[in-house]
Amino acid sequence: MPRDTIVALATPAGTSAIAVVRISGPLSQSLFCHFISKDEFSPKALYHCKYLLEGEKLLDDVLMVFFPFVSSYTGEDAVEIYCHGNMLIVENILADLCARGCRLAEPGEFTKRAFLNGKLDLCQAEAVADVIHATNERAMQVAQNQLSGTLSDKINRVSKDLLNVLAKVEMEIDFSDDEIFDETAFSHDILQKIEVAIKELKTLIESNKYHSVINNGISTVILGEPNAGKSSLFNFLLGEDRAIVSEIAGTTRDIISEKIVIGNNVLKICDTAGLRSKALGEIEKTGIAKAITKATSADFFLMVVNINSNTLPAIPREIINCLNNQNALVVINKIDLPKSCAVEDFLPHLDRVEISIKNETNPRVLKRKILEVISRNKTLNNDIDIVVNTRHVDILRRANACLEAVRSKILQPLPVETIASDIRQSLEILGEITGTYDNEKMLDLIFSNFCIGK
């Protein structure tokens, strides 16, 4: 376990009313007593004192609180110092504390110590970073669920069931004269438990498809022919003039994206180049290619049609194949102008809404229709409690592969020893998720992505 004392700024750098400096380690109590000029004090109580630098130079009036290891975040004695939020003051405090025996903390080191001291498991430690970086309510709720232990509990339950299976297999090895599995030597109940574990792991793996939507927003592309009003729709949804709008067709050449909130959903909306079969020059051709590439990986589509156009939009087949009534909405624009084409024939299987962005006609209807389509899509509109990240998916797939091997060997059947080995391996692999499996390089990689002071 680390025996040195670390210090860092725990609040964002910059000018503010208050800044918090965090200390953790064996020097915490002696430093606290020095600054408050008392040997006896109440833990977790605020003390007002003057922060004096070496040579008794007054730096700032501060509040300080001491947390004994049993109730601290890190599982070590810790101190928090609340000073004025001037970076000159903060830098002087940090330099002074380093001169008194502390060292500057590495990114995520406070949370890493909390994990090493048993205050959090690895799932919960990762969730701390997710809580800090959550950009919407759904992402925050999922992160809070993980911090409270939902994923850890699920993994622990599966592991416990597998341990019970392993115990039965080991008993078979020790007490059975027959080393070949059959219906009498290896009960159907064990096979059922393996099947249940496989199903649980696959469900967790599937939850990863929600990860990007929840954390980064619903990837939404606005598509249509040049001058259909795509950039105007982009600006309208955004509530500001972000994209250039012009009567000249083909103004948008590159992809512009911004995040907006509609209802409880975060949409990352992308304005794209107008789609047409004959591009005017290499730059527009490149813009159209980018629009198609972006569309093929999008979650949601707003297909814009100009009701005043003489022809219906020509949409590439690779995009049409992506569209359905759960991920796309046809937006018929410019209804303030005369109808010049049979808009009812354009993608008739999709929901549609008629608007005039210029006259701001039906803006509420547009947003309501967007929410209506999203509500049908389980991937975009979910109430799932557990969402695993990319690291978890890799671990779960490896563990699941071991269990698939167990199932195959039971059904063949094969010797008991080979079954036990695969179950042990799956348990070791699952331990990488919660941190019961110790891998120093893995821990260093995870906590290096945290901010300093957390």
Beta strands, then each sheet from edge to edge (+ up, - down):
strand 1: 6-9
strand 2: 16-24
strand 3: 47-53
strand 4: 57-67
strand 5: 78-85
strand 6: 103-104
strand 7: 218-224
strand 8: 256-262
strand 9: 265-271
strand 10: 300-306
strand 11: 328-333
strand 12: 351-354
sheet 1: 3+ 4- 5+ 2- 1+ 6+
sheet 2: 8+ 9- 7- 10- 11- 12-
end
